[in-house]
Amino acid sequence: MKVTALTLLILQINSLIDSGKYNDITISEVHEAIESQGLLRFIKKRCGSDIDLSIHLESTAYGNFEKFYEERINQIYGGYAGDEGRKWGVKNLGLCLVLAWTNEIIQWGEGLELSNRG
């Protein structure tokens, strides 16, 4: 999986956070979406046209990104749910948790490759 797919997602989530329109998405809602293996679709449904996840959900440009992402985010959830405040400093906003855990996937590095530029 290309790191680019994750960094594009981070940019999209960051924009949602900055808008302030989705501060009502709770950590509990994010947990529920992860448990059902549907975090990306939950975000898309909740945020509508304010987020473009077409390359993540409807394209094969990055292989099966949805499967890759949902599996990784579920691994993090399984190990750290309930400990978000201590480990990532996230206590309030669900989208901040999504941002932190997406960044964590990059830090793990497992199954990731950098884009070749040059």
C-alpha positions as CSV (number, residue, x, y, z in Angstrom):
1,M,0.0,0.0,0.0
2,K,1.3,3.4,-0.9
3,V,1.8,5.9,2.0
4,T,0.2,8.5,-0.3
5,A,-3.2,6.9,0.2
6,L,-2.9,7.4,4.0
7,T,-1.5,10.9,3.7
8,L,-4.4,11.9,1.4
9,L,-6.8,10.6,4.0
10,I,-5.0,12.5,6.7
11,L,-5.4,15.7,4.7
12,Q,-9.1,15.1,4.3
13,I,-9.7,14.3,8.0
14,N,-7.6,17.4,9.0
15,S,-9.9,19.5,6.8
16,L,-13.0,18.2,8.5
17,I,-11.5,18.9,11.9
18,D,-10.6,22.4,10.9
19,S,-14.1,23.1,9.7
20,G,-15.4,22.5,13.2
21,K,-18.6,21.1,11.6
22,Y,-18.0,17.6,12.8
23,N,-16.9,18.1,16.4
24,D,-20.0,16.2,17.4
25,I,-18.6,12.9,16.1
26,T,-17.7,11.1,19.3
27,I,-14.9,8.7,20.1
28,S,-17.7,6.2,20.9
29,E,-19.1,6.6,17.4
30,V,-15.7,6.0,15.9
31,H,-15.3,2.9,18.1
32,E,-18.6,1.5,16.9
33,A,-17.7,2.2,13.2
34,I,-14.4,0.4,13.7
35,E,-16.1,-2.6,15.3
36,S,-18.3,-2.9,12.3
37,Q,-15.4,-2.6,9.9
38,G,-16.9,0.5,8.4
39,L,-15.0,3.5,9.6
40,L,-14.4,5.1,6.2
41,R,-18.0,4.6,5.1
42,F,-19.3,6.0,8.4
43,I,-17.1,9.1,7.9
44,K,-18.4,9.5,4.3
45,K,-22.0,9.1,5.3
46,R,-21.7,11.5,8.2
47,C,-19.7,14.2,6.3
48,G,-21.1,13.8,2.8
49,S,-19.7,16.2,0.2
50,D,-17.3,17.7,2.7
51,I,-15.0,14.8,2.2
52,D,-14.0,13.0,-1.0
53,L,-13.1,9.4,-0.3
54,S,-13.7,8.1,-3.8
55,I,-10.1,7.2,-4.3
56,H,-10.2,5.2,-1.0
57,L,-13.6,3.6,-1.5
58,E,-14.4,3.4,-5.2
59,S,-11.1,3.1,-6.9
60,T,-8.4,0.5,-7.2
61,A,-5.6,3.1,-7.6
62,Y,-4.3,2.0,-4.2
63,G,-5.5,-1.6,-4.4
64,N,-8.1,-2.5,-1.9
65,F,-7.5,0.4,0.4
66,E,-10.7,0.0,2.4
67,K,-9.8,-3.5,3.4
68,F,-6.2,-2.6,4.2
69,Y,-7.3,0.5,6.3
70,E,-10.1,-1.2,8.2
71,E,-7.9,-4.1,9.1
72,R,-5.1,-1.9,10.4
73,I,-7.4,0.5,12.3
74,N,-9.1,-2.5,13.9
75,Q,-5.7,-3.8,15.1
76,I,-5.0,-0.5,16.8
77,Y,-8.5,-0.4,18.2
78,G,-8.1,-3.9,19.6
79,G,-4.9,-2.9,21.4
80,Y,-5.6,0.6,22.5
81,A,-9.3,1.4,22.7
82,G,-10.0,3.2,25.9
83,D,-6.4,4.4,26.2
84,E,-6.6,7.2,23.6
85,G,-6.0,10.0,26.1
86,R,-2.8,8.6,27.5
87,K,-1.2,7.3,24.3
88,W,-2.3,10.0,21.8
89,G,-3.7,12.8,23.9
90,V,-7.2,12.4,22.4
91,K,-10.0,12.7,24.8
92,N,-12.8,14.6,23.0
93,L,-13.2,14.5,19.2
94,G,-13.7,11.3,17.3
95,L,-12.1,12.7,14.1
96,C,-9.0,13.6,16.1
97,L,-8.8,9.9,17.0
98,V,-9.2,8.9,13.4
99,L,-6.3,11.3,12.5
100,A,-4.1,9.9,15.3
101,W,-4.7,6.3,14.5
102,T,-4.3,6.9,10.7
103,N,-0.9,8.4,11.5
104,E,-0.1,5.4,13.7
105,I,-0.6,3.1,10.7
106,I,2.0,5.1,8.9
107,Q,4.4,4.9,11.9
108,W,4.0,1.1,12.0
109,G,5.1,1.0,8.4
110,E,3.8,-2.5,7.9
111,G,2.8,-3.2,4.3
112,L,3.6,0.4,3.2
113,E,5.7,1.7,0.4
114,L,6.8,5.2,-0.5
115,S,5.9,6.7,-3.8
116,N,8.8,7.0,-6.2
117,R,9.4,10.6,-7.2
118,G,12.3,11.8,-9.1
